[in-house]
Amino acid sequence: MEFACAALLLCAVVVLVGLAAITRAMGVPIIWSVEIAQLLFLWLCILAIDLALQDERHFGLQIVKDNVPPRVGQMVEVVNLLVIVALLVFLIPYAWRNTLLMHARLDGALQIPGSWFHASMVVGFALMIRTLLARLLAMFARRTA
């Protein structure tokens, strides 16, 4: 589902930027196109981050894991995942408060509430926590099997 949403957002950004370029060339620019493109691209980035985590293509401590025995490497990976989850859990309340604070701020020509932009942090943190916990559970399931 996330991949489908990310693909739709990417298509929407491309179409919007293309349309904005054409209308600008015709002398009738769409004044709100930049702010909508920024909003869509922000949400696209949030989904892409979680998709990268799901495929284990995000940054990590691979150099440490690769240079220690496999059992120690697994422990390093578990500790790393737990630290990241703890950090994200710690940050979610602040991201939520920030989203609520930014709701009153209206951005651009369309006067979009700032919370539409800042809510991406809350959603992104929640998706990353879900992905990392699923990875931890899979690691423990493999270990006990």
N, C-alpha and C positions, 0 to 999 in steps of 0.2 A: 504494500500500500504506500509506504514511504517513497519507494522508487517511482511509482506512478505519479504521486504528487510532485516529486522533484522534476520529473520529465515534463509534466504539465506546466510547472512554474518556469522551467527553462524555455519551453515553447512560447509561453506568454511574454517573457522578457524579450526574446528574439523578435517576435511579431510586433511588440510595442515599440522597440527601438527602431525597427525597420519602418514602421508606420510613421513614427516621429521624424525620421530622416526624410522620408518622402514628403510629408506635409511641410517640413521646414524648407525643403528645396523648392516647393511650390509657393512659398511665401506665406503660408498659413500654419505657423507652428502650433503644436499642441502643448500648451503651457504646463499641463499637469503630467505629461508623460515621464519626466525625470523622477518625480516623487513616487509615482506608481512603480516605475522600473526599479527604483531603490528598494521599495518595500518588498516587491516580489523577489528581488535578488537576495535580500537579507534572509527571507524565509527559505529560499533555495539553498543558501549556504548552511543554514541550520540543519536542514534535512541531509545535505551532503556530508556534513560532519558525522552525523549518526550513521549514515550508510557506510562511511569509511571505517568507523568503529566496528560495525557489524562484520565487515570483511577483513578486519584486522589490518587495515591499510593506513591507520592513523599512526602518529608518532608513538614511540615507546622506548623501552630500555633494552632493546634487542642486543646491543653490544655487551651488556652485563650478562644477560641470559645466555648468550652464545659462548661465553668464556668461563663458564662454571659448569660443574657436573649437572646432568639433567634434573636430578631431584632438587638441587639448590636453585636451578633455573626456574623450576615450577614454583618454588617458594617465593622467589623474587617477583615472579609474575603475579602471584596471588596478593602479595603485599602491595605491589604497584596498583593493582586494580582496586584494592580496598582503600588505599590512600586517595585515589581519584574519586571513588564513590563518596568517601567521606567529605572531600572538598566540595563536590557538587551538591551534596545534601546540605552542607553548611551554607552554600551560596544561594540556594533556591529561595529561602525567605527574603533575602535582600533583593533578589531579582523580582520577586512578587511585589514587594513594597515599591520598588522602582517603577514597575509597570503601573501600579495604582497612582503613584505621584505624577507620572507622565501623561495620564489620561486627560488631564485638563489642558495640556499643551497641544495646540493645534498646529500642524505642519503644512506648509505649502499652500498652493492655490486651492486645493480641495478641502483644506482645513481638516485633514485626517488626524484623529486623536493620536498623540504620541505613544499611547499604550499599544497600538497596533504594531509598532516597531519593537517596543521593549518587551512585549509578550513573547517574542521569539526566544529570549533568553530562558524564560521559565519552561517553555515547551522543549527547547533544546536540552536544557539540563535534565528534565524528566526523561526524555528519550535516551540520553546518554546513560543515565542511571539504570534504566531498564536494560539497555544493551549490555552494560558492564556486569550487572547482576546475572543476566542470562549466561554470559560467558563464564562467570564464576561457578554457577550451578552446573554448567556443562563440564567444567574442569573437575569438579568434585564427583560428578556422575561417572566420568571416565576413570577417575582414580579408584572409586569403590567397585567398579565393574570388573 
